[in-house]
Amino acid sequence: MATIKTKGIIIKRINLGEADKILTILTADRGKIRVIAKGMRRPNAKLGGFLELFRYNDYMLAEGRNLDLVTGASTIESFRQISLSLHRLGLAYYVAELIDKLVEETQDADTIFDLTHSVFREINQQKLPIDLIKSFFELNLLSILGLRPELDKCIVCNKLIDEQAKFGFSWVLGGVLDGEHLTNDHHVVGLNKNELDLLRCLVANPCKSLQMNQSYVDDIPKITRLTNSLMEYALERQLRSRNFLEEVLQF
């Protein structure tokens, strides 16, 4: 059997038979892959400690008939702090489920991997508010997938937004609307300049360079609701992990 080396973050685990698990791993070089971890559910499993959710590992894989087999693993980053906080854990589950739902297996995913890796680092450190990290990930994942929201020109007439005038955002159309094209539809929300600046900041900057500008604190809840609606529209449903995240953030 051919041996394969790769690196990736475990985003999902499901039981297989009495002792095995199927792991879904996001890698930079092979995209999203599924592999079998034999005997992982046994108490003395050799690789059990290396194959926990959200770990970033080096892997040795043996080529299998349908799915490759994990034959070796060593941890690069464990993101240990994530499991110590329900807030962090809730966001990590949500990020992982979004990747699982929106990224096809073996799809070229190096940019998505870099985004996910940087977001897991930020969740682990939690220097930024959880809601802000969440909105950053949602907006940038949509951008990578070709669904980047238009934040500079009216999505209807293509005119530059006058930031001194009235304007808003439609998550159905996927961008900002000038005053002429604002409607009373439930999928349109009014924005102020500060809120638009925050949206632009989240899309334009890498996660590691984001800083908590106190002038944005009051805008985060509205931006969170807006990105929630964007993701629901893209997915055509609400994810179970987002419900869990919203519940734990109440405590």
Stockholm file with secondary structure:
# STOCKHOLM 1.0

chainA/1-251         MATIKTKGIIIKRINLGEADKILTILTADRGKIRVIAKGMRRPNAKLGGFLELFRYNDYMLAEGRNLDLVTGASTIESFRQISLSLHRLGLAYYVAELIDKLVEETQDADTIFDLTHSVFREINQQKLPIDLIKSFFELNLLSILGLRPELDKCIVCNKLIDEQAKFGFSWVLGGVLDGEHLTNDHHVVGLNKNELDLLRCLVANPCKSLQMNQSYVDDIPKITRLTNSLMEYALERQLRSRNFLEEVLQF
#=GR chainA/1-251 SS CCEEEEEEEEEEEEEETTTEEEEEEEESSSCEEEEEETTTTSTTCTTGGGCCTTCEEEEEEECCSSSEEEEEEEEEECCGGGGGCHHHHHHHHHHHHHHHHHSCBTCCCHHHHHHHHHHHHHHHHCCSCHHHHHHHHHHHHHHHTTCCCBCSBCTTTCCBCCTTSCEEEETTTTEEEEGGGCCCCTTEEEECHHHHHHHHHHHHSCGGGCCCCGGGGGGHHHHHHHHHHHHHHHHTSCCHHHHHHHHHTTC
#=GC SS_cons         CCEEEEEEEEEEEEEETTTEEEEEEEESSSCEEEEEETTTTSTTCTTGGGCCTTCEEEEEEECCSSSEEEEEEEEEECCGGGGGCHHHHHHHHHHHHHHHHHSCBTCCCHHHHHHHHHHHHHHHHCCSCHHHHHHHHHHHHHHHTTCCCBCSBCTTTCCBCCTTSCEEEETTTTEEEEGGGCCCCTTEEEECHHHHHHHHHHHHSCGGGCCCCGGGGGGHHHHHHHHHHHHHHHHTSCCHHHHHHHHHTTC
//
